[in-house]
């Protein structure tokens, strides 16, 4: 079941289109990873979901109902943890949580219970009375995270929640996200750390230039990647590409390059994908047979990993984004 649907939204600033006809859904109880290069439209999209920006066109649907400026259901059930720290350095952790809890209209016993929960979940109970400005970077990130949990959101948006934190705090925050999902909270997780998204996401959405590039489960997306086979061999450099071009499954071959040790490397891009690994063994056997027939001594055979970082670069390119 879809909790939130982003339906063909469009947003421009001073003639520049930041989000262009973008559609995707967030399903109840999942962690959805949101990926995109700098300037892809991630922050604009999240700002529209949070109600901070009004789209020029398109709409949001929350629990099947259109979201308007007058709608209260999404705003009351949405938690936001921004990339920039939204805490007061001259207040203690408890005072920060008390302040934000009151903004959520929490009072009395309920507020005390929610502060206790947020401190425990973020691992800050022992530091509740310390000023936030005395915290390490990781502790500030955890307090930032705790502030977004106070009102028990049904949908939690996390924008780069682990930027600049130590490995222990990063691992702790990721464990918190998993626990929230287990507790029934739906999470939209935006990050440039591919390994984080790969680790915790049920599905992934990749956007670029304000448009949807692809979406799906990791198994679905990574299963479409072609497999590159890298062969290192010694001997005279044969017309290796010509010999391999007749092998079924070879889509393209890079010419072999000679290095200082007289070893040669050839990279073969096959039509075999990560979801078709069963066909890879036979293909490798054929490749090695061709190399042997041409008096090449095969020193090593390696294949590349299918992961989100490789998929991301394949789809969005390697050009720097500022």
C-alpha positions, 0 to 999 in steps of 0.5 A, a space after each residue: 500500500 502506498 503511503 505517499 504518492 508524488 504525482 508529476 510534480 514540477 517546480 521552477 526557480 527564476 526560470 530554472 526547472 528544479 523538479 520536472 514531471 517527477 513521480 514516485 511512491 513511498 510504500 507503507 513500512 518501507 525505507 525508500 532510498 532517494 539518490 541523485 547527484 548534486 542539483 538533481 532536485 532531491 532537496 526541492 522534492 523533500 521541501 515540497 513533501 514537507 510543505 515548505 515549497 508549493 509545486 508549480 504543477 502536480 500534486 501529492 497524495 497522502 493515504 490516497 487523498 490529495 495534499 493541499 495547503 489546508 491539509 493537516 494529516 501529512 504535516 501532523 504525521 511527518 517528521 523531518 531531520 534536515 541536513 543542516 543541524 536544527 538544534 540550539 547550541 546553547 540549550 541542553 539536549 533535554 531543553 532542545 527536545 522540550 522546545 521542539 516537543 512544544 512546537 508539536 503541541 506536546 505537553 505534560 506527561 506525554 511530552 516527558 515520555 516522548 523526550 525520554 523515548 527520543 533520548 533513549 533512541 538516540 543514545 543521549 540519555 546520559 548527556 541530557 543535561 549537557 549543552 548541545 555546543 559541547 557535543 561531538 559531531 556525532 552527538 549533534 547529529 543524533 540530537 538532530 535525529 531525536 528532534 524528528 522523532 518526538 511526535 511519533 511520525 508515521 513518515 520520517 524524512 532523513 536528509 543526509 543524516 550521517 554527514 560528518 559523523 564518526 563510524 560508531 554514530 553512523 552505525 548507531 543511526 542506521 540501526 535506529 532507522 532499521 528499528 523504526 522500520 520494524 516499529 512500522 515507521 515509513 522512512 525516506 532516506 536521502 544520502 550520498 553514501 551509497 553503502 548506507 542506502 544499499 544497506 538499509 533500503 527496501 527500494 531505491 529511487 534515483 533522480 537526475 535533472 529533476 526527473 526520475 531515472 529509475 526506481 525499484 528494489 535493489 535486486 531489480 535494479 542491480 540485476 540489469 547491470 551488465 557484467 564486466 570481465 577483466 582478464 590479465 594474461 601474459 604472452 604476446 599480445 594477440 588479436 584478442 578482441 577478434 578472437 573473443 568477438 565470436 563468443 556469444 554474450 560479448 557486447 564490447 571489448 576494450 583493446 588489450 593494454 601492455 604494462 611494464 611487466 609484459 602482462 596484458 589486460 583485456 576487459 570484456 563487457 558481456 550481455 550477461 547481467 547480475 541476474 543471470 549469473 548462472 550463464 557466467 560460468 559457461 561464458 568464462 570457460 569459453 573465454 579461457 579456451 580462446 585465450 589458451 588457443 592463442 597461447 596466452 597464459 591466463 594470470 587472473 580473471 575477475 568480475 566487477 561487483 554489481 552495487 548501487 554506486 556502479 549503477 548510480 554512475 552508469 545512470 547519471 555519469 561521472 561528470 562533476 556536479 557543483 
